[in-house]
Amino acid sequence: MSNQAPRPPSRLTQIAQVFNATRKADPRLLPIMLAVALGVVAVFVVVGLLLDLAAVLIPLGVLFGLLGALAVFSQRAQAMAMANIEGRTGAAAAVLGSLRRPWRVTPGIAFNRRQDMVHVAVGRPGVVLVAEGAPAGAAALLKQERRRLARVVGDVPVHEVVVGNEEGQVPLRRLSNHFLRLPNAIKKEEVEGLDNRLKALGSSSPAMPKGPIPRSPRARRPR
């Protein structure tokens, strides 16, 4: 028997798998992609004919039409992936895992028996504590972790986020965008040092709760 591990699927295979799964869950995907692509091409054709630049603008229209269709696919695949993990334990951690550097994320630094939990992300805006679960349990964990981390963060801003759909909370699907809107407060080269200081504190809980954290919902974008 061969001991070689099976090769991971190619990027094109992965894209095809995501497309097929999204199309089955979202029957409107293909019609919308076609409508966007044809609409963009039509605009370029009309403008090209009016300006007598059809030979230049029609190929560009085809290119931009394809890009528009791919943008629709990416957006709706992302929405489907988000819907699949919403409400599951660790869903916020999965979204945080898709944040780009210099963000550094440590999931599950605190949790309780009801599996309310807090994750910490360190980036140029400072420290962000992200809680998910029942509002009362999440609020208690946030207060506990803010007090614990205050010993090492100094004057670095500490932001608090509670994931949910109630007033004052951030919906899971908007969590990444919420991070993008946070103002920068520290330099890029200071992020690693701050993250190391927080990691030295360890976790306030003895071990992560049972059950896997969902994978990042970020869909692979076609290249």
Secondary structure, DSSP 8 states (H G I E B T S, - for coil): ----------HHHHHHHHHHHHHHH-TTHHHHHHHHHHHHHHHHHHHHHHTT-HHHHHHHHHHHHHHHHHHHHHHHHHHHHHHHHTTSTTHHHHHHTT--TT-EEEEEEEE-TT--EEEEEEETTEEEEEEESSHHHHHHHHHHHHHHHHHHHTTS-EEEEEESSSTT-B-GGGHHHHHHTS---S-GGGHHHHHHHHHHH--SSSS--SS------------
